[in-house]
Amino acid sequence: MEKNMSGSSALMAIGHIFLFYILFLSQSHEKRRGVGKGNRKDARGTHPPNNALGAGNFLVQVGFGTPVQTFHLTLDTGSFATWVRCQPPTSRCPQRQTPLMFYPSCSSTSSDAPCWPSCKYEQWYKDHSKAAGNFLVDTLRIEDDDKVEYEIPEFVFLCALEDNGDFGKASGILGLGLGNSSYKFGTYSLVSQTATMFDKVFCHCLPMLENSKGYVYFGEKARENCPFSGSYTPLLRKPSDEPTSFYYVNLIAITINQKRVPISSAVSSPGTILDSGTVITRLPSSVYSALRSEFQGWMTNYPRAPPDELLDTCYHLEGYANPEIPKMVLHFENLDVNLDQTAVTWNANGKSKVCWAFAANEDGLTIIGNHQQQKLNILYNIPDQRVEIGPGKC
């Protein structure tokens, strides 16, 4: 069903999420904290440790321009800027176009962004991967099976003229992180640009199985399709010296089997980040060690397997029809989330090698990655400063 949106339209929409699951553990597991920067020192942003983008992440089918050019972008609540791999706007529209590349010159609705001519922006990571280019304006469409689910005219996004690193088959990022006018380009977040349409409310359910579909809803449709489960956890105020891309919550403790491990604010400061663009959950080293010891104690009847890069606690489970995996609960402020068994472990090689799906973070930052978010409705209600989490239908 096609829905056109302009001005202060209150129409809402749904886009489907596709799981791109291939080659995750055979590629780089981590893109460490990076810095986004423009042509001025105040145009800065950070991104938490991330896995290879496009590998183990979730893709949304997105269209840019008129006529529409369609791509798959990684759904990322940990960054504010939407970007797509792009040809220079000054280039002529070629008869033959390179796949996975947006051609602004082939779009009749493409134009300069309000920041012109000072629209340069770079997103850097510590492993030296980056996306760099200029902000442009064009029509954004989120699609499903070649049908436009909703349309946003005059959407500002980054035309990435250069991207270095492993982004998998994704052509860019659909940034659902926070953004505001406190730093340069912060108002170019999708959340900010669609505030009058969607009231800064959205939810998603990330699918568990390869090639299966999840969903993302905005505005009233988000409230309808991700109904209130009865409890929520508050969004925390950002630190005064850090940009507002991240969604911080208060993770109080984690229980594995019968062992509850507290997470003090002193260990994980300024809070826990919910990030769909990071695959594996990161925990402070002391918390990770305590939980890992409990997991290892539970798994003593199964043969150990070598570590798999980022994941250091692995087992050979081939031949075990129904291996017993310990239950885990995430205890947020005012909200407990029971993890599905599939969120506790990672199948590194089918069922023959299974690893505990958590990793240590030496800098103390806690990040809940997308592997632990699967099969959950997660609703971000920014005006009311809260996140609702409950069972999903994906």
Number of C-alpha atoms within 10 A of each C-alpha: 10 12 14 15 18 14 10 11 12 14 17 19 23 23 23 23 28 24 22 24 18 15 14 19 20 11 14 18 22 20 22 16 14 20 17 19 20 20 13 11 9 12 19 20 25 21 23 23 27 25 25 23 30 27 26 25 30 27 29 26 23 25 22 27 24 15 12 17 19 21 23 25 29 32 31 24 23 27 28 30 29 25 26 27 23 21 21 15 20 9 11 12 14 10 6 6 12 9 10 17 19 27 24 26 18 20 19 13 16 20 18 16 20 12 14 12 10 13 18 20 24 22 24 23 23 13 13 12 15 20 23 22 23 24 27 23 21 22 22 22 27 23 24 17 8 11 13 21 20 20 22 21 17 19 23 27 26 26 28 28 18 13 20 12 15 17 20 20 17 24 26 28 28 26 25 24 25 24 26 18 11 12 16 21 25 22 18 24 25 23 24 21 18 22 14 15 22 23 17 20 23 23 25 30 26 31 24 21 16 12 12 14 19 26 20 23 23 26 23 18 19 24 17 11 19 25 18 14 11 9 14 18 19 20 21 17 13 16 12 7 6 12 20 24 23 24 24 24 22 24 25 20 17 21 18 20 15 11 13 17 17 15 22 14 13 9 18 20 16 18 26 25 24 24 28 28 31 28 28 30 24 25 25 19 18 16 21 17 14 15 22 19 12 17 21 17 10 15 17 10 10 16 12 17 16 13 15 17 12 17 21 17 21 24 23 17 20 15 9 11 8 7 12 12 16 17 16 22 18 19 21 18 16 12 19 19 16 15 17 18 14 16 22 20 20 21 17 21 13 10 15 14 20 23 24 21 24 26 20 22 18 11 12 19 20 28 29 22 25 24 25 24 26 24 23 26 27 24 26 24 20 17 9 11 13 19 22 21 26 22 17 19 14 18
